[in-house]
Amino acid sequence: MSRRLPLLLIALLCAMPAHARDSLGVFGKWAAFRDPAVPRCYAIAMAEPSRLQRDFQPYAAIGTWPRRNERGQVHFRLSRNLALEVASSSPSAVSASN
């Protein structure tokens, strides 16, 4: 897996719009990047392989935008779509319909 991780990260970044990015390095199971055009810095880690069905390739990312004074923004890409039935069966939805 550790040999495939950089390839997965590269594939993920290639799927994103082309921007000037500087790779700061691959550290274990995650990688760090800098985008001086925005400017922003972020780290990304791919999920471990799974035999379960996935709708998307899951990952976790942490980003910083210094000019916006936004730091430590966390983003998780889940492997599956969320079910719509969850919202309609919540207690607040039930009490609102009564």
N, C-alpha and C positions, 0 to 999 in steps of 0.2 A: 504494500500500500504506500509506503513512504516514497517509493520511486515514482508512483503514479500521481501523487498529490501535485507536484509542480505542473504536470501536464494538464490535470484537471483545472488548476487555477488559471493556467494560460488559456485553456479553452473557454472558461467562464469570462475572462477579460476580453477575449476576442469576440464574444457574443455581445458585449457592451458596445456602445458607440465609440468610435475611434477618437481618442484624446491623447494628449501628450502625458504619458505616465512614466514615472521613474520607479523602477523596482528597487526597494530598499533591502530586500532579501527574503529568503525562505528560511523560516525558523521552525524546525520540527514539522508540525502539521498545519502551520499557518504561514501566510506571507504578508508583507507590508509594502505599501505603495505610496507614492506622493504624486499629486497632480498639481504642478506649479501654476497652471493656467487658471485654476479656480480661486485660490489655492485650497487644497485639502490634503489630508493624509488619512489613510485607512488601512486596516488589517482585515484579512478575510481567511476563513477556515472552512473547508469542505467537510460535510458529514462523513462518517464512517460508512463503508459499503454495507448494504442490507439486501437480504433476499426478499424483503417485503415489497409490495407494489409502491411505486413512487410516481406521482404526477409531475413532480419537478425535482431538480437536483438541489437538495437543501444545503444551506450554508449559513454561517454567522459572520457578521461584519461589524466593525467598530470604526467610526469616522470622526474626524475633527475638521471644522471649517474655521480657521483663525479669524478671518475678516468678519464673519458673522458672529463671532464669540460663542460658537456652538462647539462643545467638546464632549467626547464620550458618547456620541449618538450610537445606539445599538440597533442593528437590523437583523432579524431572523427570517430566512426564507424557509418555509415549511415544505415538507415533501408531498403533502396532500392538500387538496382543496378543503376548506372548512364546510361542514354540512349546514345547509340553510335551515333545517328543522330545529337546530339548537336555539336560534333566536325566537322562534314561534312557541317553543315549549318552556321558555323562561318564566319564573314567577311573576315578573312585572307584566309580561304579555298576557298571562292568564288573568291577573287581577284587573287589567285595563279592559278586558273583554266582558267582564261581569258587571 
